[in-house]
Amino acid sequence: MRTLGGEFFKRLRLVKWFDWLNQTYVVVAILGSVWAFVWGAETDKELLFGIALSTYFVVLLIVFVATVFMYGKKARFSEATKCLHEATHSARDAFRYMMWCLNPEEVGFTFEPRHFRAEIERCLTATASAFSLTTGVSCRASIKVLAWDQAGSGGLHVRTLARDTQSAGRARSEDRDGGRLHRIEENTDFWLIHRRKCSWFFSGNLPALQHYENSSIPLGWKPGDHWPLPYKSTIVLPIRYVYTNDDRDSLCSREADQGKLDEQDLYGFLAIDAGPRKAFDVRYDVEMGNAIADALVPIFHAYRQIREMTKPPVNTGVPQ
């Protein structure tokens, strides 16, 4: 709030500065015109009138450009509300589908991953469209989910569950990546969020970040080389629920034998990126993305429950 408040007053001062510029010019122009018409020669009057008229149009142009710069992005955000509604509408449909799948004996059908991904893709497509409107450039949206490497020693990593339909085809090879595991600790954005070092990750210039790690960057790349990723601006938002003190007290009283509860239920990440530098506005775009990420929490809570229900039994080698 302090940052937003400071930014608001900064812009307010900028508006007042342009207003004072206009007012000062008007006063000076009037005084100069009176002086020229009363005491000046005829040629002075014509010259002064031409200068005054030209200068006034320059001042008006400056004020117009400043107004468009300050308020144009807000107008684009209002245009993006339709896409935001489509995103939350798709999230609602996905949530209803997951609720049905949690009770297969009542509805008569079971969970189908393809259908679930199609619902999420519609949500991501609307999300990408909303950010493309607000930024004026083509944006991508994807969801990364947490997974454990059961076979090897890869530990906790992320995998791409779904992308918006426009970028899904182009990013298919990026997602496959030769079967490489994208471990949490090898990705600065995921690691910081997972360890609760930050509420979200934002960067408008990834190539300029020092000590930035990304498992999609090829081995051997070093600063100064050609940037290997298709995006330079990114926002990464957690799909999670953070427990409050009341939550912990209630759960511990009922499940005391489970020991210390985790401070969060982290299901995955909503990632939005764009090719150009400084594509996103940290004041508005992050909050818009957070609204969508929060709407996805109950969906992925149900998704985790279904995966637990459908997980094949572990072969312990002991005959049943």
KETOR-691502 format. One record per residue (C-alpha): x, z negated, y negated. Coordinates in Angstrom, 2 decimals, always signed. Example, Ala and Ser with C-alpha at 12.3 -4.5 7.8 and 13.67 -1.06 7.14 Angstrom:
BEGIN
+---------+---------+---------+
|      c1 |      c3 |      c2 |
+---------+---------+---------+
|  +12.30 |   -7.80 |   +4.50 |
|  +13.67 |   -7.14 |   +1.06 |
+---------+---------+---------+
END
This chain:
BEGIN
+---------+---------+---------+
|      c1 |      c3 |      c2 |
+---------+---------+---------+
|   +0.00 |   +0.00 |   +0.00 |
|   +2.85 |   -0.80 |   -2.35 |
|   +4.37 |   +2.64 |   -1.73 |
|   +1.05 |   +4.42 |   -2.22 |
|   +0.34 |   +2.39 |   -5.36 |
|   +3.73 |   +3.20 |   -6.81 |
|   +3.25 |   +6.88 |   -6.06 |
|   -0.19 |   +6.82 |   -7.67 |
|   +1.12 |   +5.31 |  -10.92 |
|   +4.05 |   +7.70 |  -10.86 |
|   +1.69 |  +10.66 |  -10.76 |
|   -0.56 |   +9.01 |  -13.34 |
|   +2.39 |   +8.74 |  -15.70 |
|   +3.16 |  +12.40 |  -15.06 |
|   -0.40 |  +13.38 |  -16.00 |
|   -0.20 |  +11.24 |  -19.15 |
|   +3.14 |  +12.83 |  -20.01 |
|   +1.63 |  +16.31 |  -19.93 |
|   -1.36 |  +15.06 |  -21.91 |
|   +0.92 |  +13.58 |  -24.56 |
|   +2.91 |  +16.82 |  -24.64 |
|   -0.27 |  +18.75 |  -25.36 |
|   -1.47 |  +16.25 |  -27.98 |
|   +1.90 |  +16.14 |  -29.73 |
|   +2.07 |  +19.90 |  -29.89 |
|   -1.43 |  +20.13 |  -31.40 |
|   -0.55 |  +17.60 |  -34.12 |
|   +2.74 |  +19.33 |  -34.96 |
|   +1.07 |  +22.76 |  -34.98 |
|   -1.69 |  +21.58 |  -37.33 |
|   +0.76 |  +19.94 |  -39.74 |
|   +3.03 |  +22.98 |  -39.68 |
|   +0.12 |  +25.33 |  -40.28 |
|   -1.12 |  +23.27 |  -43.25 |
|   +2.35 |  +23.19 |  -44.73 |
|   +2.83 |  +26.96 |  -44.29 |
|   -0.56 |  +27.94 |  -45.68 |
|   -0.25 |  +25.63 |  -48.70 |
|   +3.39 |  +25.98 |  -49.65 |
|   +4.73 |  +28.86 |  -47.59 |
|   +4.92 |  +32.58 |  -48.32 |
|   +2.66 |  +35.16 |  -46.72 |
|   +5.35 |  +36.21 |  -44.23 |
|   +5.88 |  +32.57 |  -43.27 |
|   +2.18 |  +32.21 |  -42.47 |
|   +2.17 |  +35.21 |  -40.12 |
|   +5.39 |  +34.13 |  -38.42 |
|   +4.20 |  +30.59 |  -37.97 |
|   +0.85 |  +31.71 |  -36.61 |
|   +2.54 |  +33.92 |  -34.01 |
|   +4.94 |  +31.15 |  -32.96 |
|   +2.14 |  +28.60 |  -32.76 |
|   -0.06 |  +30.87 |  -30.64 |
|   +2.74 |  +31.78 |  -28.25 |
|   +3.91 |  +28.18 |  -27.87 |
|   +0.38 |  +26.96 |  -27.23 |
|   -0.06 |  +29.42 |  -24.36 |
|   +3.27 |  +28.24 |  -22.90 |
|   +2.09 |  +24.63 |  -23.07 |
|   -1.22 |  +25.56 |  -21.43 |
|   +0.67 |  +27.35 |  -18.65 |
|   +2.83 |  +24.28 |  -18.01 |
|   -0.22 |  +22.01 |  -17.87 |
|   -2.01 |  +24.45 |  -15.53 |
|   +0.94 |  +24.70 |  -13.11 |
|   +1.35 |  +20.92 |  -13.11 |
|   -2.35 |  +20.42 |  -12.38 |
|   -2.30 |  +22.92 |   -9.51 |
|   +0.81 |  +21.25 |   -8.09 |
|   -0.66 |  +17.75 |   -8.26 |
|   -4.19 |  +18.49 |   -7.10 |
|   -3.88 |  +21.67 |   -5.03 |
|   -2.84 |  +19.81 |   -1.86 |
|   -5.78 |  +17.44 |   -2.20 |
|   -8.09 |  +20.44 |   -2.32 |
|   -6.56 |  +21.75 |   +0.91 |
|   -7.19 |  +18.40 |   +2.57 |
|  -10.87 |  +18.69 |   +1.72 |
|  -10.93 |  +22.12 |   +3.38 |
|   -9.32 |  +20.62 |   +6.51 |
|  -12.17 |  +18.16 |   +7.08 |
|  -14.10 |  +20.74 |   +9.14 |
|  -11.13 |  +21.09 |  +11.50 |
|  -10.81 |  +17.31 |  +11.69 |
|  -14.46 |  +17.10 |  +12.68 |
|  -13.87 |  +19.68 |  +15.41 |
|  -10.89 |  +17.65 |  +16.68 |
|  -12.83 |  +14.38 |  +16.86 |
|  -15.82 |  +16.24 |  +18.36 |
|  -13.61 |  +17.54 |  +21.18 |
|  -12.14 |  +14.07 |  +21.63 |
|  -15.66 |  +12.68 |  +21.99 |
|  -16.48 |  +15.26 |  +24.67 |
|  -13.26 |  +14.47 |  +26.51 |
|  -14.06 |  +10.76 |  +26.43 |
|  -17.54 |  +11.35 |  +27.86 |
|  -16.05 |  +13.47 |  +30.65 |
|  -13.57 |  +10.71 |  +31.50 |
|  -16.35 |   +8.12 |  +31.61 |
|  -18.21 |  +10.29 |  +34.12 |
|  -15.07 |  +10.68 |  +36.22 |
|  -14.62 |   +6.92 |  +36.39 |
|  -17.97 |   +6.75 |  +38.22 |
|  -17.82 |   +9.74 |  +40.60 |
|  -20.45 |   +8.33 |  +42.96 |
|  -23.03 |   +8.37 |  +40.15 |
|  -22.37 |  +11.80 |  +38.63 |
|  -21.47 |  +13.67 |  +41.81 |
|  -18.14 |  +15.19 |  +40.80 |
|  -14.51 |  +14.10 |  +40.61 |
|  -11.78 |  +14.39 |  +38.02 |
|  -10.33 |  +17.88 |  +37.54 |
|   -7.02 |  +17.97 |  +35.61 |
|   -7.64 |  +21.55 |  +34.48 |
|  -10.95 |  +20.66 |  +32.87 |
|   -9.43 |  +17.60 |  +31.20 |
|   -6.56 |  +19.63 |  +29.76 |
|   -9.00 |  +22.22 |  +28.44 |
|  -10.86 |  +19.49 |  +26.52 |
|   -7.58 |  +18.13 |  +25.10 |
|   -6.39 |  +21.63 |  +24.19 |
|   -9.52 |  +22.16 |  +22.09 |
|   -8.79 |  +18.93 |  +20.26 |
|   -5.16 |  +19.95 |  +19.67 |
|   -6.14 |  +23.44 |  +18.51 |
|   -8.41 |  +21.98 |  +15.84 |
|   -5.68 |  +19.49 |  +14.91 |
|   -3.10 |  +22.25 |  +14.48 |
|   -5.57 |  +24.23 |  +12.34 |
|   -6.17 |  +21.19 |  +10.10 |
|   -2.45 |  +20.71 |   +9.50 |
|   -1.92 |  +24.43 |   +8.96 |
|   -4.52 |  +24.24 |   +6.19 |
|   -2.99 |  +21.21 |   +4.50 |
|   +0.58 |  +22.48 |   +4.66 |
|   +0.05 |  +26.20 |   +4.15 |
|   +2.34 |  +27.02 |   +7.11 |
|   +1.75 |  +27.46 |  +10.84 |
|   +1.78 |  +24.10 |  +12.64 |
|   +1.86 |  +23.12 |  +16.30 |
|   +0.23 |  +20.13 |  +17.99 |
|   +0.98 |  +18.67 |  +21.40 |
|   +0.51 |  +15.50 |  +23.42 |
|   +3.33 |  +13.92 |  +25.38 |
|   +2.43 |  +11.34 |  +28.02 |
|   +4.59 |   +8.62 |  +29.51 |
|   +5.71 |   +8.93 |  +33.11 |
|   +8.08 |   +7.20 |  +35.50 |
|  +10.56 |   +9.08 |  +37.65 |
|   +9.48 |   +7.90 |  +41.10 |
|  +11.99 |   +9.94 |  +43.10 |
|  +15.19 |   +9.47 |  +41.14 |
|  +16.68 |   +7.15 |  +38.55 |
|  +15.32 |   +8.93 |  +35.47 |
|  +13.31 |   +5.92 |  +34.40 |
|  +10.67 |   +6.20 |  +31.70 |
|  +10.32 |   +9.68 |  +30.26 |
|   +7.77 |  +11.93 |  +28.57 |
|   +6.20 |  +15.17 |  +29.67 |
|   +4.01 |  +17.59 |  +27.76 |
|   +0.40 |  +17.26 |  +28.87 |
|   -1.17 |  +19.87 |  +26.58 |
|   -0.61 |  +21.98 |  +23.46 |
|   -2.82 |  +23.84 |  +21.04 |
|   -3.84 |  +27.22 |  +22.43 |
|   -1.90 |  +29.24 |  +19.85 |
|   +1.48 |  +27.70 |  +20.65 |
|   +0.95 |  +26.97 |  +24.36 |
|   +2.10 |  +30.40 |  +25.52 |
|   +5.18 |  +30.49 |  +23.29 |
|   +6.21 |  +26.95 |  +24.28 |
|   +5.71 |  +27.33 |  +28.03 |
|   +9.42 |  +27.84 |  +28.70 |
|  +10.21 |  +24.97 |  +26.33 |
|   +7.97 |  +22.63 |  +28.34 |
|   +9.37 |  +23.69 |  +31.70 |
|  +12.99 |  +23.35 |  +30.56 |
|  +14.30 |  +23.75 |  +34.06 |
|  +12.58 |  +20.61 |  +35.29 |
|  +14.71 |  +18.43 |  +33.02 |
|  +13.48 |  +14.88 |  +32.41 |
|  +13.00 |  +13.98 |  +28.75 |
|  +13.95 |  +10.33 |  +28.86 |
|  +12.71 |   +7.98 |  +26.16 |
|  +16.18 |   +6.76 |  +25.22 |
|  +17.38 |  +10.34 |  +24.68 |
|  +14.77 |  +11.03 |  +21.98 |
|  +15.04 |   +9.17 |  +18.70 |
|  +11.38 |   +9.56 |  +17.76 |
|   +9.93 |   +8.40 |  +21.09 |
|  +12.44 |   +5.57 |  +21.47 |
|  +11.83 |   +4.11 |  +18.00 |
|   +8.06 |   +4.13 |  +18.54 |
|   +8.28 |   +2.82 |  +22.10 |
|  +10.47 |   -0.10 |  +21.00 |
|   +8.18 |   -0.67 |  +18.00 |
|  +10.99 |   -0.06 |  +15.54 |
|   +8.56 |   +2.05 |  +13.52 |
|   +4.83 |   +2.73 |  +13.48 |
|   +5.37 |   +6.49 |  +13.49 |
|   +8.20 |   +8.98 |  +13.11 |
|   +8.36 |  +11.39 |  +10.18 |
|  +10.99 |  +13.86 |   +9.09 |
|  +10.86 |  +16.80 |   +6.74 |
|  +14.39 |  +17.94 |   +7.52 |
|  +15.49 |  +17.27 |  +11.10 |
|  +18.79 |  +19.21 |  +10.86 |
|  +19.92 |  +16.86 |   +8.08 |
|  +19.20 |  +13.64 |  +10.04 |
|  +22.24 |  +11.73 |  +11.15 |
|  +22.33 |  +10.36 |  +14.71 |
|  +19.09 |  +12.18 |  +15.59 |
|  +18.73 |  +12.72 |  +19.34 |
|  +16.38 |  +15.10 |  +21.10 |
|  +16.59 |  +15.96 |  +24.78 |
|  +15.46 |  +19.53 |  +23.98 |
|  +18.65 |  +20.15 |  +21.99 |
|  +21.13 |  +21.96 |  +24.26 |
|  +24.23 |  +20.11 |  +25.37 |
|  +27.23 |  +20.97 |  +23.25 |
|  +25.29 |  +21.48 |  +20.03 |
|  +26.89 |  +19.84 |  +17.01 |
|  +25.94 |  +19.52 |  +13.32 |
|  +26.71 |  +22.71 |  +11.45 |
|  +25.66 |  +24.95 |  +14.33 |
|  +22.46 |  +26.96 |  +14.22 |
|  +19.49 |  +24.60 |  +14.56 |
|  +18.24 |  +25.16 |  +18.13 |
|  +14.68 |  +23.81 |  +17.83 |
|  +11.74 |  +25.96 |  +16.62 |
|  +10.74 |  +23.29 |  +14.06 |
|  +12.48 |  +21.42 |  +11.25 |
|   +9.58 |  +19.20 |  +10.15 |
|   +7.83 |  +16.83 |  +12.51 |
|   +5.39 |  +13.94 |  +12.73 |
|   +5.23 |  +11.89 |  +15.94 |
|   +2.40 |   +9.38 |  +16.26 |
|   +1.76 |   +6.87 |  +19.05 |
|   -1.38 |   +6.95 |  +21.16 |
|   -1.54 |   +3.22 |  +21.76 |
|   -3.30 |   -0.07 |  +21.34 |
|   -1.30 |   -3.01 |  +19.98 |
|   -2.49 |   -6.42 |  +21.13 |
|   -3.47 |   -9.03 |  +18.56 |
|   -3.03 |  -12.78 |  +19.01 |
|   -6.70 |  -13.09 |  +19.98 |
|   -6.25 |  -10.40 |  +22.64 |
|   -3.25 |  -12.17 |  +24.14 |
|   -4.95 |  -15.55 |  +24.18 |
|   -8.02 |  -14.15 |  +25.90 |
|   -6.14 |  -12.12 |  +28.50 |
|   -3.63 |  -14.84 |  +29.29 |
|   -6.40 |  -17.36 |  +29.85 |
|   -8.00 |  -15.07 |  +32.43 |
|   -4.81 |  -13.62 |  +33.92 |
|   -2.25 |  -16.36 |  +33.52 |
|   -0.55 |  -15.43 |  +36.78 |
|   +0.57 |  -12.10 |  +35.30 |
|   +3.12 |  -13.76 |  +33.06 |
|   +3.95 |  -12.45 |  +29.58 |
|   +1.76 |   -9.54 |  +28.56 |
|   +3.19 |   -6.41 |  +26.97 |
|   +2.60 |   -6.25 |  +23.22 |
|   +1.13 |   -2.77 |  +23.43 |
|   -0.54 |   -0.25 |  +25.68 |
|   +1.37 |   +2.94 |  +24.91 |
|   -0.17 |   +5.99 |  +26.56 |
|   +1.77 |   +8.78 |  +24.90 |
|   +2.48 |  +10.57 |  +21.64 |
|   +0.73 |  +13.06 |  +19.38 |
|   +3.38 |  +15.40 |  +17.99 |
|   +2.79 |  +17.80 |  +15.09 |
|   +5.60 |  +20.06 |  +13.93 |
|   +6.25 |  +23.07 |  +11.69 |
|   +9.09 |  +25.52 |  +11.30 |
|   +9.96 |  +25.11 |   +7.58 |
|  +11.59 |  +22.07 |   +6.04 |
|   +9.46 |  +19.59 |   +4.05 |
|   +6.22 |  +21.00 |   +5.43 |
|   +4.37 |  +17.67 |   +5.60 |
|   +3.33 |  +15.09 |   +3.03 |
|   +4.11 |  +11.58 |   +4.25 |
|   +1.26 |  +10.08 |   +2.18 |
|   -1.58 |  +12.17 |   +3.57 |
|   -0.51 |  +14.09 |   +6.68 |
|   +0.62 |  +10.97 |   +8.53 |
|   -2.70 |   +9.20 |   +7.93 |
|   -4.63 |  +12.28 |   +9.04 |
|   -2.59 |  +12.40 |  +12.25 |
|   -3.05 |   +8.67 |  +12.84 |
|   -6.83 |   +9.11 |  +12.70 |
|   -6.67 |  +11.67 |  +15.51 |
|   -4.17 |   +9.63 |  +17.55 |
|   -6.43 |   +6.56 |  +17.35 |
|   -9.41 |   +8.64 |  +18.52 |
|   -7.39 |   +9.60 |  +21.62 |
|   -6.66 |   +6.02 |  +22.71 |
|   -9.84 |   +5.38 |  +24.78 |
|   -9.51 |   +8.82 |  +26.36 |
|   -6.01 |   +8.16 |  +27.62 |
|   -6.88 |   +4.64 |  +28.66 |
|   -9.47 |   +6.19 |  +30.97 |
|   -6.94 |   +8.87 |  +31.98 |
|   -4.49 |   +6.18 |  +33.07 |
|   -7.22 |   +4.43 |  +35.07 |
|   -8.14 |   +7.66 |  +36.85 |
|   -4.50 |   +8.39 |  +37.67 |
|   -4.21 |   +4.93 |  +39.20 |
|   -7.37 |   +5.52 |  +41.23 |
|   -6.21 |   +8.90 |  +42.52 |
|   -2.56 |   +7.98 |  +43.07 |
|   -1.58 |   +8.59 |  +46.71 |
|   -0.58 |   +5.48 |  +48.65 |
|   +3.10 |   +4.70 |  +48.81 |
|   +4.62 |   +5.29 |  +52.25 |
|   +6.38 |   +2.03 |  +53.12 |
|   +7.36 |   +3.10 |  +56.61 |
|   +5.26 |   +0.33 |  +58.13 |
|   +2.54 |   +1.56 |  +60.48 |
|   -0.98 |   +0.62 |  +59.44 |
+---------+---------+---------+
END
